[in-house]
Amino acid sequence: MSWLISQANAQEPAIVPADGDHAPTEATGTTVAHEGGEHGGTFPPFDPSTFPSQLFWLAIVFIALYVLMAKKVIPQIAGILEARAAKIAGELVEAEKAKAETDAAIASYEASLAAARNKANAIAHETRSRVAREIDGRRHAAEAQLAGKLADTEKHIADVKRIALDHVSTIATETTEAVVEALIGKVGRDEAAAAVAAVSAGKH
């Protein structure tokens, strides 16, 4: 911008003073160019004579950019950051809520598992106790039945032994009677039985 202003000032015609009665005349472009050439062709932004205008426009541009940033850009950036922060905060809240629900579900599952384990242990203990009672009852019944059968068997053996002994006495008496009769003659049944009884008593 300052360069354009300096170029416009350079293109304005210079007034040349009149000599004598002649009217002032405008200098030609060749003269201006020649005068400009005397300054060594300095680049306009680096020309000290243009610094005030450059500073002026720099201040205007800076103020305009500042106002634009303060009114437009910075609020938009702040809104985006706030929205992002709010979204992140919401996601954190949702994550905490999901974590709490997960922890509650895990705790409930562990409690249910512990209850089921305890119930299973109680059922197993009760089953073992019932089976043990049933086995003991059956064993006692079998022992009682066996004891009864054993008693019956012993009684039957005793009866058979008694019957056998009675038969042995009879057979011995008859045998003794026959032997004595063959040796010395007729003998009575009572005498033979008494002799057998005496022999049996002597053995006992």
Secondary structure, DSSP 8 states (H G I E B T S, - for coil): -HHHHHHHHHHS--EE---TT---EE--HHHHHHHHHHTT---GGG-GGGHHHHHHHHHHHHHHHHHHIIIIIHHHHHHHHHHHHHHHHHHHHHHHHHHHHHHHHHHHHHHHHHHHHHHHHHHHHHHHHHHHHHHHHHHHHHHHHHHHHHHHHHHHHHHHHHHHHHHHHHHHHHHHHHHHHHHHS---HHHHHHHHHHHHHHH-
